[in-house]
Amino acid sequence: ALCDKEGQVLVSLGMTAEGPPDLVLADKSGQVRASLTVAESGSAQLRLHDRQGKSRAGLAVGADGTPSLVLADAVEKTRVGLAIVDDAPSLWLTDGDGKIRADLMLLRDGSPRVSLMGRDGNHLWRAP
């Protein structure tokens, strides 16, 4: 661990309870603000936390190579996601219940697809 001159731990490197390595960065009050982990599955994850320690943003590359970025609300529910799956970029927005309400994707051939969903998950509008 690395500490400031007052002895507050600001950087720690260790192993998670599940076994993978974990690098944690804290602010001067000791609150975790960022963490970097490589999971046993092989995925790499960077998490950014707010002043209350809630995970608000995450950047990952899955074991299969799929990159993703997620943004969460104050109760740590994913609200915005961005990923490239099978070489097709996708952006989605979710409601407070975690249901996808809007989805924008570019298919492998370059054509766009846009979907808007209701609270029940049914499509309200889709093109094409």
C-alpha positions in Angstrom: 0.0 0.0 0.0 1.0 3.6 -0.6 0.1 6.2 2.0 0.1 10.0 2.1 2.1 11.9 4.7 -0.8 11.5 7.2 -0.8 7.7 6.8 -4.0 7.5 4.8 -3.9 4.6 2.3 -4.3 6.1 -1.2 -3.1 3.1 -3.4 -3.4 -0.6 -2.6 -2.5 -3.6 -4.7 -3.8 -7.0 -3.7 -5.9 -9.9 -4.6 -9.7 -9.9 -4.6 -11.6 -12.5 -2.5 -12.1 -14.5 -5.8 -8.3 -14.5 -6.5 -7.6 -12.0 -9.3 -5.4 -9.0 -8.8 -6.9 -5.6 -7.9 -5.5 -2.1 -7.9 -7.4 0.4 -5.9 -7.0 4.2 -5.8 -8.6 6.2 -3.0 -9.0 10.0 -2.3 -7.5 11.8 0.7 -10.4 10.7 2.9 -9.8 7.1 2.1 -12.8 6.7 -0.2 -12.3 4.3 -3.1 -12.4 6.3 -6.3 -11.0 3.9 -8.9 -10.3 0.2 -9.2 -8.6 -1.9 -11.9 -9.2 -5.7 -11.9 -8.4 -8.6 -14.2 -11.0 -11.3 -13.5 -10.3 -15.0 -13.5 -12.3 -15.1 -16.8 -9.6 -12.9 -18.4 -11.7 -9.8 -18.6 -10.1 -6.5 -17.6 -12.3 -3.9 -15.8 -11.7 -0.3 -14.7 -14.3 1.1 -12.3 -14.6 4.8 -11.4 -16.5 5.7 -8.2 -18.2 8.9 -6.9 -17.4 10.5 -3.5 -19.8 8.1 -1.8 -17.9 5.1 -3.2 -20.7 4.2 -5.7 -19.5 2.7 -8.9 -20.6 5.2 -11.6 -18.5 4.4 -14.7 -16.9 1.2 -16.0 -14.7 0.4 -18.8 -14.1 -3.3 -19.7 -12.7 -5.6 -22.2 -14.3 -9.0 -21.9 -12.4 -12.3 -22.1 -13.7 -12.6 -25.7 -12.3 -9.2 -26.6 -15.6 -7.3 -26.5 -15.0 -3.7 -25.3 -17.7 -1.9 -23.3 -18.3 1.4 -21.4 -21.2 1.7 -18.9 -22.4 4.8 -17.0 -24.5 4.3 -13.8 -26.8 6.4 -11.8 -26.5 7.3 -8.1 -27.9 3.9 -7.1 -25.4 2.1 -9.3 -27.9 1.0 -12.0 -26.5 1.0 -15.5 -28.2 3.8 -17.4 -26.0 4.2 -20.5 -24.0 1.5 -22.3 -21.7 1.4 -25.3 -20.1 -1.7 -26.7 -18.8 -3.2 -29.8 -20.2 -6.7 -30.3 -19.2 -8.8 -33.3 -17.6 -5.6 -34.8 -21.0 -3.8 -34.6 -21.1 -0.7 -32.3 -24.1 -0.4 -30.1 -25.4 2.3 -27.7 -28.3 1.7 -25.3 -30.2 3.7 -22.7 -32.0 2.1 -19.8 -34.6 3.3 -17.4 -34.4 3.2 -13.6 -35.5 -0.4 -13.6 -32.6 -1.4 -15.8 -34.8 -2.1 -18.9 -33.4 -1.0 -22.2 -35.6 1.8 -23.5 -33.5 3.0 -26.5 -31.0 1.2 -28.7 -28.9 2.5 -31.5 -26.7 0.0 -33.5 -24.7 0.0 -36.7 -24.8 -3.5 -38.2 -21.8 -5.1 -39.7 -22.8 -3.9 -43.2 -22.9 -0.3 -41.9 -26.6 0.0 -41.9 -28.2 1.6 -38.8 -30.8 0.2 -36.5 -32.8 2.3 -34.0 -35.2 0.9 -31.5 -37.4 2.6 -28.8 -39.1 0.4 -26.2 -41.9 0.9 -23.8 -41.8 0.1 -20.1 -43.1 -3.4 -20.9 -40.1 -4.0 -23.2 -42.2 -4.0 -26.4 -41.1 -1.9 -29.3 -42.8 1.4 -29.6 -40.8 2.3 -32.8 -38.1 0.7 -34.8 -36.2 1.5 -38.0 -35.6 -0.3 -40.2 
